[in-house]
């Protein structure tokens, strides 16, 4: 009787390898993005003056870090079938909190950093609890948070930057470089490695994928869905705090109006990186390349001297095109299982 | 632990002792006695509503009996629930698959309790264990493949294997093959056979007699909440089993449908194929005729209707409406040609719960209730009122949301929708599902009234008893093709059931 089993399940080794290759959307995405990034490098190095300068390249890394740190957490959030649109104001308010703690409350820098992290994790956890316990859609919960955080920051500071002391050694390290690479870029790389490990090799990470793929099955299997959702948004708070602290260090002040529209770049980077908005599917390596891609586009458009209003139009078009490609690919993949 | 054995010395795994389960207004189980032994494959047979699912729910701890006891492993289950039943070795695979399509087979195996290694999840241990369990079932499904890339039969096997890794003593399978095409069934049956060979008791719910004959040694037949009999499958012929399922002598309740005169052929289907469920279906239906389609869950009934209505692509074949061929039907084309389909899942695909009853009726043709391209509320009211009256839809106010209506009245509104659109052929997929007896009678009457106006009605039902009541002709769909045809007044219930359950005795 084993004959039945073998003939039915094994078309041929070669065909199986082929289907597996074409069905691996992550791989398709990574290769595609790498190609796009290489093309951008080739094009920009020949037509945008100063693109290959060391200072521009280091600036690129700094800019990428601002997007990238939050994008790691956002990848997990979107894989779980959720969304967080409050990133920009969260980063800005974090920069304000750390600056206020040092400047007005006279806390030591390290304590100010811890205070900032505690605040940000708390508001993230509140958003997560709204989603997990009270079933407020995460888009609405974080949209409210977006407005509240921006408002708090501006009300508190009257939208005036809060200065940090010039000679703070910790802030100088955070604003500077280690082995010639900007500190925020190190931060981003470390966070990417940690989150990638969490996503692939821990129960929590796999639970995130399971919940995004089939929340009912995950619940039946005994996964604590509410807990995972709360941790997801609390993590977003933590990452916003880290970004906000780096930003304050770089600007030398906390600024309630900073990081305007950052959530747009972060979500775009994740989606360009091949993470499905419908949940269940995505990768950190894809997001990393998405971050690089979107940063390159932004930098390139500036160097090419494109009108800054027009830049928004072009970035928007590129992002929609990338998502269109992503959706088309994943639909083709799942067409066989759809009725 | 007390080991209970029967006279033959085999261990009794699970037992129901004079169990009764009452729900408000219904006695779902009526002093049922049931037992199953190690290594036994027991088929559970019965019509819809016979009490099979309730018995399963009690054995797996999802529900508790109103009176009587459930014993698992010799001890009273009491109110220990699913957890208690699982600890004593009961594993249940329900009809709906519960795999996460985006995770690998191995990850699905250990969903929520992934093994920990030195560096996070121990994938190699996970993969090896999954491979071993699958191999024990003679399956070479690759544990590193994403579950969504497997066929339905393979997914079903993964579910069974996953249930087996806790080494259960009792495995309950609720219609595991109903979603599968014929060729895939053998794979699942072979798996069940291997499971039983390791000493696990298996309760197998299915309507397909040929499957039951292949794997079960005995079958328990239920009817109206009671266990009627437990028979040796090898010693009973299908007709005898069907008599037990139906109860009364089926020929006693024969309905005399007058022989009618019909008009021209309105709907003709030639060699229609929609893989994998529908392989070769041909039939014709005339104006004024009600044609019933009998077939088990998974026999391809809904797929056939969906294809005729243009919702699924035909792999081959032709559909003719009033003699005009449609070789590549689309939903738009078929609607124009006069075909209306009321779907099986009324709540999800039939009605728009939040919209008014009137809007639910006229939505199939907004142009008919518009003036100069703008919806006219007086026209909507008039059309909806006319149809509601004709179809006896009981509602105080037709502008109320349709969710305020009973299931039967909702169904009438969905049928009315297609009369509003001027459909000539009505395809009704399980219109009487979840509907009370009175509304059922009214739906039959509506079908007849519509047919008498020269329309064609195709009526799909899993409740075989109602087909002779309503139809002029009944086609039996099995394994994706029409196997037999009965014409009124010679529609014999037991022959009908036998033909759809397909026993190759």
HADDOCK unambig.tbl for C-alpha pairs under 7 A between the chains (distance, minus, plus):
assign (segid A and resid 2 and name CA) (segid B and resid 138 and name CA) 6.49 0.50 0.50
assign (segid A and resid 4 and name CA) (segid B and resid 187 and name CA) 6.81 0.50 0.50
assign (segid A and resid 5 and name CA) (segid B and resid 139 and name CA) 6.36 0.50 0.50
assign (segid A and resid 5 and name CA) (segid B and resid 187 and name CA) 6.10 0.50 0.50
assign (segid A and resid 201 and name CA) (segid B and resid 120 and name CA) 4.77 0.50 0.50
assign (segid A and resid 201 and name CA) (segid B and resid 121 and name CA) 4.73 0.50 0.50
assign (segid A and resid 202 and name CA) (segid B and resid 120 and name CA) 5.03 0.50 0.50
assign (segid A and resid 202 and name CA) (segid B and resid 121 and name CA) 5.33 0.50 0.50
assign (segid A and resid 203 and name CA) (segid B and resid 114 and name CA) 6.17 0.50 0.50
assign (segid A and resid 203 and name CA) (segid B and resid 121 and name CA) 6.82 0.50 0.50
assign (segid A and resid 207 and name CA) (segid B and resid 112 and name CA) 6.60 0.50 0.50
assign (segid A and resid 210 and name CA) (segid B and resid 100 and name CA) 6.04 0.50 0.50
assign (segid A and resid 210 and name CA) (segid B and resid 103 and name CA) 6.88 0.50 0.50
assign (segid A and resid 213 and name CA) (segid B and resid 100 and name CA) 5.48 0.50 0.50
assign (segid A and resid 213 and name CA) (segid B and resid 101 and name CA) 6.44 0.50 0.50
assign (segid A and resid 213 and name CA) (segid B and resid 102 and name CA) 5.85 0.50 0.50
assign (segid A and resid 214 and name CA) (segid B and resid 100 and name CA) 5.29 0.50 0.50
assign (segid A and resid 217 and name CA) (segid B and resid 98 and name CA) 5.20 0.50 0.50
assign (segid A and resid 217 and name CA) (segid B and resid 99 and name CA) 6.42 0.50 0.50
assign (segid A and resid 217 and name CA) (segid B and resid 100 and name CA) 6.79 0.50 0.50
assign (segid A and resid 221 and name CA) (segid B and resid 111 and name CA) 5.96 0.50 0.50
assign (segid A and resid 221 and name CA) (segid B and resid 112 and name CA) 5.74 0.50 0.50
assign (segid A and resid 222 and name CA) (segid B and resid 112 and name CA) 6.01 0.50 0.50
assign (segid A and resid 223 and name CA) (segid B and resid 112 and name CA) 5.11 0.50 0.50
assign (segid A and resid 280 and name CA) (segid B and resid 102 and name CA) 5.80 0.50 0.50
assign (segid A and resid 281 and name CA) (segid B and resid 102 and name CA) 6.44 0.50 0.50
